[in-house]
């Protein structure tokens, strides 16, 4: 057993026992799994399944402090999407609270507003070319707040993917006062403030990304790992169509006027000397220790992994970069994701386990990760889903 494996198992074994995860897939299911670990052996057991977010669950937003899970149905086979809510039980089972129709294509959502006051959830709608907002009324109940639809005067440089605005994610800046929405179709990152009383979004000046790059997901970072006045702040933007990650130094404009972005770094998301044609990065995360940036790569089949039968199956990859104090990145590792099309992944709170939703392999893979070096190891557990996997979150 290598040094990496020993370190990773030691870090993970104490925390992995009886940990719940929630996984969504396009068959219509939200499934609960229990991850257990004993003597370095990991096991995933299905404990609950709900069809209340059908037909095409695309994203899960967990509000762990309040024991709530919100599920977005993309509505691939229907004219509209939907938003559903659940309360979470200690054993990982879910109680469905509410479902309501939305603009089509919700694929991502983020909760915003004062922690002890009125809050809302903002949704990014890919096919619906819109951002919407829903007030959270406690106990999983919610009500409509706002729709913001968008149009394009003409297709973008990649007409097949940039025929319309395609909002792909909604995320908060570190201070919680701004919501950012990467728009793959318009080559923008839209920026919003919001009214503290109504939580209605207010449009501010966007970040204009490289033409034809297709912004998908982003993450913020600063050297201290906490929000603070005057801290240097950076944002890393993954562009799906260009297969790039771009780092920006972020400054705050006065009087809630928005954000200013200055490009400081840019590279591919892959092995810099060998970028496969068609590589399509998807998810991006900062490790819990604030030292590494991880990005999933789809459609590259760079690796082969053994299956339970002993045969080899292709796998896409996850890239790891070390974040430098000045916000630049140093490439560390390219490693198999445990399947094809890793659409999304989540890192547990210890940083020692990564749960990957491999969309086209229709599985969830659990990867070990060495928190000291940032290196990822082989899958220690994989479980099939009923359809294309879209999202996985830890209940922590």
N, C-alpha and C positions, 0 to 999 in steps of 0.2 A: 504494500500500500504506500503510495507516494506521499510526500510532505503536504501537497495541496489537499489530498483527500482527507488526511488526518486532521488538518486544520479546519477544513470545512465541516466535517462531521462533528467535530468537537464544538464548533460554534453553533451548529444548527440543531443538534440532537436535543439540547435542553429546551429549545423553544418550539420545535416542530410538533410535539406531541399534542394531539387533539386540537389542531388548528383548523378552523373552518375557512373554506373558500367558496365563492360563488362564481359560476361560469354561465355565460350566455352563448347560445348558438342559433343559427338560422333555421333549425327545425322547429323553433317556437318555444324552446325550453330555457328556463333558468334553473340550474342544477346546483345543489349544495354538495360539497365534498368535505370529508374529514381527512386531514393529513396527519398521520401518526408516524413516529420514529422510535425505533428501539434498537440499540446496539448498531447504529449506522444503517439500519434497514428501514426504508420508507414505504408507506402504504397509503394509497388513496382509496377511500370508500365513499360511494354515493350514499347520502343520507336523506335527500329530499329533492323533489322536482316539481316545478310549477309551469303551467302553460298560460298563466294569466297575462304574460307580456307578448303573446303570439300575435302575428305569425312570424315575425323576423326580429327577435331581440338583437340589438346592435351594440348597446353600451350599458354599463352599470355604474352608477354613482352611489357610493356608500357614505352614509352619515353615521359613522360608528359610534360617536358620542351620544347620539340619540336613538341608536338601534334601528336605523331606517336604511332601506335600499330602494333606489329609484332605477327603473329600467326603461330604456328607450326602445321602441319598436320602429325599425326603419321603414316598414311597410313596403317591401319590395314587390309584393303581390297585391297591393291595395292602393287606392288613390291617396290615402293619408297615412301618417304615422300615428304613434300614440305614446303617452307617458303613463307609466304605472308606478305604484308605490307599494312597499311591503314593510311590515315590522319584522325584525329579526329575533328569533328565539335562541336561547343559549345552545341548543343542540344543532343549530344551523338551519332549522326549518323556517319557513317564511309564511306570514299571514298577509294575504293580499288585501290592500286597503282601498285603492282607487285606480281607475283607468280612464283616460280621456283622450279624445282625438286631437292630433296636432297637425300642423303643416307636414307634408311628406318628408321623409328622409332624415329624421333626427339620428345623429350618429355620435353625439358627445354632449356632455352636460357638466356644469359646475355650479356649486352652491355659493351664493354671495350674500352680503349684508352683515349687519352687526351680530356678533356671536350670541349676545343675550337679547337681541331684539328681533324685529321682523327680518326674515330672510327670504330669498327666492332662488330658483334654479334657472340658469340660462342654458338654452339648447342651441346647438349648431345643426342646421338642416342642410344636408348635402344635396339631395335631389330637389328639395324645396327652395333652395337658394335664399335662405332666410336665417334669422336669429329670432328666437322667441324667449319669453320670460314668464315664469309661473311663480306666484306667491306661495310660500310654504306656510301652512296654517296649523302645524303641529300634529303629531300622531300619524304622519303619512298623508294627511289631507293637503290639498293644494287647489289653487284657482288661477284662471288665466290672468295675465298681467299685460302682455304686449307682444305683437308680431312686428318684425322689421324685415320686409322682403327686399331683394336686390335683383337687378337686371344688368346685363352687359350690352353695350351698344353694338358689339361685334365679337365673334369668337376670338379667343386668344391664340398665341403662337402654336399651341398643340390642340387643334380643333376637336379632336376626338375626346379630349378630357376637359377642354376649356371652352365648351359650347355655352356655358352659363356660369354664374357664380356658384361655387361649391364650398360652402362653409363646412369645415372639417373638424374643428375642435373649439371648445370654450374653456379658457383657463384664466386664473387670477394672477395678477402681479403680486410680488411679495408683500406689499402693504395692504392688499385686499381692496384697494380703491378703484382699480381698473380691471375690466374684462377684455381679453384679447381673443380674437377669432381668426385663425388662419383660413384664407379663402383660396383653395386650390385653383379654382377657375379664373379668378380675377387677379392672381399674383399679388395679393394684398394680405397683410395682417390687420384686420379691422380692430380699432381700439374704442372702447366705450367707458365713460364714467357712468354714474347712476345717481338718481335723486335719493337721498337717504330716507325720505318719508315714503315715497311711492315705489322705490326700487326700479322705476322705469329707466331704461338705458338711454344714455345721451351719446350721440355719435361724435367722436373726436378724430383728429387727423390720423390716418393709418400709416403703417410701415409699408412702403412700396418695395416688394421683393423683386428679384431678377426676373426679367421677362421669360415666360415659358417654364419657370422653375417649379410651379405647383406647390406652394406652401401647404403643409399637412398638419404637423404638430410642433409644439415648442415647449421649452422649459426655461425657468429663470434660475439664476445662481448668483450668490455673492460669497466672498471668501470666509465669511463668518457663519454662514448657515442660518442666520436669523435676520429678520427685517430690522433695519435701524436707520436713523436719520444720517444722511451723508455717506452711507455705505456704498462702495463701488458695486454696481449691479450690472449683470450681464444676462442676455437672453440667447438661447440656442434654438435655431429654427431649422427643422428638417423639411427639405423640399423633395416631394415624392417623384416628380417628373425629371428633375435634374440629378437626383441621387446625391444631394449635397447637404452638409450641415454648415450653417453660417452663424458665427458668433457676433453679437452686437453689444457694445457698451450702451447702457440705458441711463438716461438722465431724466429727472422729473421736472416738468414745466411748472411754474408757479400757479397758485390759485386753482388747482385741480384741472389745469389746462391740457393734460395728457403727457405723452412720453416722447422723448427724442432718442433716435437710434443711430449709432455710429458703427459701421462694420469694422471689426477688428480681426476676424479670422474666417477662413472658408476652406473646406476640403470636401472630398467625397466621403460618404459614410462607410466606405468599404476599404479593403486593402488598397492603398493609394496607387499602387503600381499595376493593379489587375482588376479593374472594375468591369464586371460582366455586363453585357448589353441587356437592357431590360430590368436591371436591379431597381427595386422600388422600395425605398425605406418607408417605415410606417411609424412605429412608436419610439418615443424618446423619454428617458428617465434619468434623474440624478440619484446616485446611490445615497442611502440614508446617512453615511458618514461624510457626505458633501465633497467627496474627492474624485468621483468618477462620473462620466456621462456614458450611458448605454443607449444604443440605437438598434432596432430590429431591421433586418434586410430581407425583403421578399423577392422571389422569382430569380434566385441566383444558384440554387442547388449546389452549393460549394462543397458539401460534405455528404458522406454516407454513414448511416448508423445501423447497428444490428437491430433486428426485430425479434420478438419472442420466439419466432420460428427459426432464427439463426440467419435468415436472409438479410441482405442489406437494403435499406431504403434511403432515398435522398433526403437531405435536410438543407433548409436555408440557414440564416446565420444571425448572430448578434455581435455588434461591434462594441468594443470598450475603448474609451479615451480617458486619459488622465487630465483633469482640469488644472491648469496652471494658475498661479495667483493673479496674473495679468489677464485672465480670461481666455487665453489661447488653449488649444488642445494638443495632446500628444497621443498618437495612436498606440494602443496597448495590445489588443487581441481581437481576432476574428474567430468565432466559435459557433458550432452548430446549435440551432434553436430547438432541436428535438422534433422537427417536422417541417412541413411546407407552409409558406406564407404566414410567418409570425406577425399577425395583424396587431397584436397588443400583448404587453407583458406587464407584470407588477412585481416589485421587489418587496420582500417582507421587511418588517421593521428592524430586524437585526442586520439586514444586508446579506445574509448568508444563503437565502433561497430566492430563486426567481421562478415565478409561475408564468408560463408562456402559453398563449392561445394561438395554436397553429391552425389557421383557418382552413386551408385546403387538405390538411391531414386529418381534420376533424378530431383533434385531440388537445389535451392540456398536458404539458410537460413540466416537471419540476426539476430545475437545474441547481446544483450546488455552486456556491460562489465563495471564494476566499476573500474575506473582508480586508485582509492585510494587503494583498497584492492586486485585488480587483479581478483576478483571473476566474473565469467560469469553468466548471468541470462538467462531466458527463451527466446525462439525465439520470436521476435516481428514482423517478416514478413517471409513468405516462398512463393516461386514461383516455379511452375513446369517448366522443360525444355523438349525439344523434344527428348533428348537422355541422355545417361550417362554423368553427369556433370564432367568436367575435370579441369577447372580453372576459377577463378573469380578475377578481379582486380578493384581497385578503380581508377577513373579518378580524381586525386587530384594534 
